[in-house]
């Protein structure tokens, strides 16, 4: 199980602290065999320098087996190694997973308890006092085994549970990091989609009108130079509008201030100048978030451009205001209208409906052939 590098440092420092504590306690022992002390604690020191989490499973299994064997042998030799044993059991959880660690704890249980019992027997035999019969008494042995077994099971279970909690925490952190990366990627995709839609909304219609005016100028430059000149003048104005739209789009990406009423007034004034429609409007919208303001702007711009391109209308009326705690957008024209079944085929209604849904609002359409069209959008304030 691959794991994070800081964990290896944590185990290393933990083992060093335990070794320092054990050495300090051994210094107070006058009858200790210092050769064994240095051999075993030196072996533990060497083991602490390795954390083979990125090695093959057999090597990790070999590492855990050596560490636990040395711990048992040290205990048998009378060298303190209790805390080191549980430290290596904890290591085994990270190196061998839950099943491997549980199996290691079960396998080392019998030799560990036996080594503790034999250590007690050795201590009694080394004493100058006669050996008490209780050392070899079956009841005493049974009691010792049960107490040692209970203590070992409690300590090893606690060690494995804590290790499992750490592993789960690390997994959750890794999953959270992965989700965060996915969210960042999705956010980037959404931002790219938003920018693409913004450029389409701000430049697409204007470039279409520009293409039409240039085509008119090209067609009339021989037959009607005056009309062609007028088309060129309109085209020049549309070029300026494209530049202004692009600049406004970049400003909206970088800044948080967007005057919706002013932007709509400018849009409608341009429509009146570049078409034969009579445009009337009344705007009284409150200050909204940049996101809401821009979506409303795109809704009304799409609706107005659709009228301009498809409706063949002579009059266009637009109202945008607050009515009974709702924002109401009302766009009406006297054009050729349409059949309700054909509204989603080339009239841009789908784009308007999507933006209205993004804002949690409702769209109502009233139209019929030769009777114009009315769009009413209701948005929560």
ChimeraX attribute file (.defattr): number of C-alpha atoms within 10 A of each C-alpha:
attribute: neighborCount
match mode: 1-to-1
recipient: residues
	/A:1	15
	/A:2	10
	/A:3	16
	/A:4	10
	/A:5	10
	/A:6	9
	/A:7	13
	/A:8	18
	/A:9	15
	/A:10	11
	/A:11	19
	/A:12	17
	/A:13	14
	/A:14	15
	/A:15	21
	/A:16	17
	/A:17	12
	/A:18	16
	/A:19	21
	/A:20	12
	/A:21	11
	/A:22	18
	/A:23	16
	/A:24	11
	/A:25	11
	/A:26	17
	/A:27	11
	/A:28	9
	/A:29	10
	/A:30	8
	/A:31	8
	/A:32	13
	/A:33	13
	/A:34	13
	/A:35	8
	/A:36	14
	/A:37	19
	/A:38	13
	/A:39	12
	/A:40	21
	/A:41	21
	/A:42	13
	/A:43	15
	/A:44	20
	/A:45	16
	/A:46	10
	/A:47	17
	/A:48	20
	/A:49	15
	/A:50	13
	/A:51	20
	/A:52	20
	/A:53	20
	/A:54	13
	/A:55	13
	/A:56	11
	/A:57	14
	/A:58	10
	/A:59	14
	/A:60	20
	/A:61	19
	/A:62	10
	/A:63	20
	/A:64	24
	/A:65	17
	/A:66	13
	/A:67	22
	/A:68	24
	/A:69	16
	/A:70	19
	/A:71	27
	/A:72	24
	/A:73	16
	/A:74	21
	/A:75	23
	/A:76	22
	/A:77	18
	/A:78	20
	/A:79	21
	/A:80	21
	/A:81	23
	/A:82	16
	/A:83	16
	/A:84	21
	/A:85	22
	/A:86	21
	/A:87	20
	/A:88	26
	/A:89	26
	/A:90	22
	/A:91	25
	/A:92	29
	/A:93	25
	/A:94	25
	/A:95	27
	/A:96	20
	/A:97	14
	/A:98	17
	/A:99	11
	/A:100	17
	/A:101	24
	/A:102	17
	/A:103	13
	/A:104	20
	/A:105	25
	/A:106	12
	/A:107	13
	/A:108	17
	/A:109	17
	/A:110	12
	/A:111	15
	/A:112	24
	/A:113	22
	/A:114	16
	/A:115	18
	/A:116	19
	/A:117	18
	/A:118	16
	/A:119	17
	/A:120	15
	/A:121	14
	/A:122	14
	/A:123	12
	/A:124	15
	/A:125	13
	/A:126	11
	/A:127	9
	/A:128	7
	/A:129	8
	/A:130	9
	/A:131	14
	/A:132	10
	/A:133	9
	/A:134	10
	/A:135	15
	/A:136	11
	/A:137	11
	/A:138	11
	/A:139	11
	/A:140	13
	/A:141	14
	/A:142	11
	/A:143	12
	/A:144	16
	/A:145	17
	/A:146	13
	/A:147	13
	/A:148	18
	/A:149	16
	/A:150	12
	/A:151	13
	/A:152	18
	/A:153	15
	/A:154	11
	/A:155	15
	/A:156	22
	/A:157	16
	/A:158	14
	/A:159	18
	/A:160	23
	/A:161	15
	/A:162	14
	/A:163	20
	/A:164	17
	/A:165	11
	/A:166	13
	/A:167	18
	/A:168	12
	/A:169	12
	/A:170	14
	/A:171	13
	/A:172	12
	/A:173	12
	/A:174	12
	/A:175	12
	/A:176	12
	/A:177	12
	/A:178	12
	/A:179	12
	/A:180	12
	/A:181	12
	/A:182	12
	/A:183	12
	/A:184	12
	/A:185	12
	/A:186	12
	/A:187	12
	/A:188	12
	/A:189	12
	/A:190	12
	/A:191	13
	/A:192	12
	/A:193	12
	/A:194	13
	/A:195	15
	/A:196	12
	/A:197	14
	/A:198	21
	/A:199	15
	/A:200	13
	/A:201	19
	/A:202	23
	/A:203	20
	/A:204	14
	/A:205	17
	/A:206	20
	/A:207	17
	/A:208	12
	/A:209	19
	/A:210	22
	/A:211	14
	/A:212	14
	/A:213	22
	/A:214	18
	/A:215	15
	/A:216	18
	/A:217	23
	/A:218	15
	/A:219	13
	/A:220	16
	/A:221	15
	/A:222	10
	/A:223	9
	/A:224	11
	/A:225	14
	/A:226	13
	/A:227	14
	/A:228	21
	/A:229	16
	/A:230	14
	/A:231	23
	/A:232	20
	/A:233	15
	/A:234	20
	/A:235	24
	/A:236	15
	/A:237	16
	/A:238	22
	/A:239	17
	/A:240	13
	/A:241	19
	/A:242	19
	/A:243	14
	/A:244	14
	/A:245	18
	/A:246	16
	/A:247	13
	/A:248	15
	/A:249	19
	/A:250	14
	/A:251	13
	/A:252	16
	/A:253	13
	/A:254	9
	/A:255	10
	/A:256	10
	/A:257	11
	/A:258	18
	/A:259	14
	/A:260	23
	/A:261	18
	/A:262	10
	/A:263	14
	/A:264	20
	/A:265	14
	/A:266	11
	/A:267	17
	/A:268	20
	/A:269	13
	/A:270	14
	/A:271	18
	/A:272	15
	/A:273	13
	/A:274	17
	/A:275	13
	/A:276	13
	/A:277	17
	/A:278	14
	/A:279	18
	/A:280	13
	/A:281	15
	/A:282	14
	/A:283	16
	/A:284	12
	/A:285	17
	/A:286	14
	/A:287	12
	/A:288	13
	/A:289	12
	/A:290	16
	/A:291	13
	/A:292	17
	/A:293	20
	/A:294	18
	/A:295	18
	/A:296	23
	/A:297	18
	/A:298	20
	/A:299	22
	/A:300	23
	/A:301	20
	/A:302	20
	/A:303	21
	/A:304	22
	/A:305	20
	/A:306	17
	/A:307	26
	/A:308	22
	/A:309	14
	/A:310	14
	/A:311	21
	/A:312	17
	/A:313	20
	/A:314	15
	/A:315	16
	/A:316	24
	/A:317	16
	/A:318	21
	/A:319	18
	/A:320	21
	/A:321	14
	/A:322	18
	/A:323	11
	/A:324	8
	/A:325	9
	/A:326	14
	/A:327	20
	/A:328	21
	/A:329	22
	/A:330	19
	/A:331	21
	/A:332	22
	/A:333	26
	/A:334	18
	/A:335	21
	/A:336	17
	/A:337	22
	/A:338	19
	/A:339	11
	/A:340	12
	/A:341	7
	/A:342	9
	/A:343	15
	/A:344	11
	/A:345	9
	/A:346	10
	/A:347	19
	/A:348	15
	/A:349	18
	/A:350	13
	/A:351	15
	/A:352	21
	/A:353	17
	/A:354	14
	/A:355	16
	/A:356	19
	/A:357	13
	/A:358	11
	/A:359	17
	/A:360	11
	/A:361	18
	/A:362	14
	/A:363	16
	/A:364	11
	/A:365	14
	/A:366	15
	/A:367	19
	/A:368	13
	/A:369	12
	/A:370	13
	/A:371	14
	/A:372	21
	/A:373	22
	/A:374	20
	/A:375	18
	/A:376	18
	/A:377	22
	/A:378	19
	/A:379	20
	/A:380	13
	/A:381	15
